[in-house]
């Protein structure tokens, strides 16, 4: 009596039969009777279907391979024909040898192609009626929340390079991005995609599973092969790849070599966990190269601390970037389920601050930021045209500290400050900066500029060069008082296009901390050149009693 096969062995036998389709071959491999193999296969009603599908795929692969070699065969035929016309080559190789080579190439290639085509016809006959491949129609509207509908059209029209999705728990941002990545792969056969996180070990249980979900949700499971080793997803019909990489080994991003086309889709999940904007920029530069169009997706739950680089990153507008915020209230309750909503509402009652951050996606912790009242947005020419009184200030510098200039407008009725102009130079003489202010920034003889009084000679130089300059009034407590005034205004509105250095200073200016990571009182005297210029400019206002 033969040995009793385990369930694991039966599964291996079934898998091998699907692969080769030969009872005898499988029987020899496992040293069992052919009848045993037949009996095992017949028990599984799906095996025949799977075997035919495998046969169909193999046939398609052979035809695709032969199509790629068609050019090589034509070259060989051309060489043989040329040899038949060259008397010297005929004398060396001989007429029969050359003719035989030509005949073998033509006969074997065409014979094999005929056989494979016949096999394909037979397989098509075995397919059930109505099994024609359905044309991909895109992401169904019922799969996305209304908040993301305009984004779908924007991606379709290639309106932006970068799409950023900050959002709280249950906002479906990651689900949407995964659908968008698959959608782009389906509609652009020349594109490949890369999905990244900061830590490689988190890829398989997060973004990889999310991409598998998207494939299944779109009904494309038969269209893609999802592999674990290596961790990548392949579109069977085209060979397009979706690669997964961790930024803890940046070299893995650089080493990706695509079989054809180019990488045109990049998704960075949990953006705030990446080291910083420079690290992200290097990844983008390594991945997005070549091609006429590209799409960069970034998604994250905003950290509580407003000073986190990702929170500051989305505050700064960029012409080719679209930021779309979302939270669980934008999502149909049935998608989330009652337990999820109950937990959110409970946290809202017992800890509103945590609820606002975790579920609403609001960065509501100031952390170490000095200014939590900064608004980054465009200040239009029309707005500036209505500004009746402009204040100007200069902080002296040479190198490494720069000379810094700012022009601001204060709207007293709303206690709001607008930063509308800046300049910044290193190793630039007073005469040259005076010329810059007059010729490039339009200073007129009556436009007052309040300057850092630490360099009275420089202020005197400005006067000699025709600028209405005067020294700032310094004294005990002047720094604290002026900084507190800046912190007290309703908004410090900064146009990062007009004043990029000023925007960077205000967003990055933080309190010092001690060895226990506790905030130290006082204002750090570093990386604050434009802040100082603005303090000097507004001296006349913040020194007024009651301001």
Secondary structure, 3 states (H helix, E strand, C coil): CCCCCCHHHHHHHHHHHHHHCCHHHHHHHHCCCHHHHHHHHHHCCCHHHHHHHHHHHHHHHHHHHHHHHHHHHHHHHHHHHHHHCCHHHHHHHCHHHHHHHHHHHHHHHHHHHHHHHHHHHHHHHHCCCCCCCCCCCCCCHHHCCHHHHHHHHHHHCCCCCEEEEEECCCCCHHHHHHHHHHHHHHHCCCEEEEEEECCHHHCHHHHHHHHHHHHHHCCCHHHEEEECCCCEEEECCCCCEEEEEEHHHCHHHHCCCCCCCEEEEEEEECHHHCCCHHHHHHHHHHHCCCCCCCEEEEEECCCCECCCHHHHHHHCCCCCEEECCECHHHCCHHHHCHHHHHHHHHHHHHCHHHHHHHCCCCCCECCCECCCCEEECCCCHHHHHCCCCEEEEEECCCCCCCEEEEEEEEEHHHCEEEEEEEEEECCCCHHHHHHHHHHCCCCCCCCCEEECCCCHHHHHHHHHCCCCEEECCCCCCHHHHHHHHHHHCCEEEECCCCCHHHHHHHHHCECCECCCCCECCCCCCCCCHHHHHHHHHCHHHHCCCCC
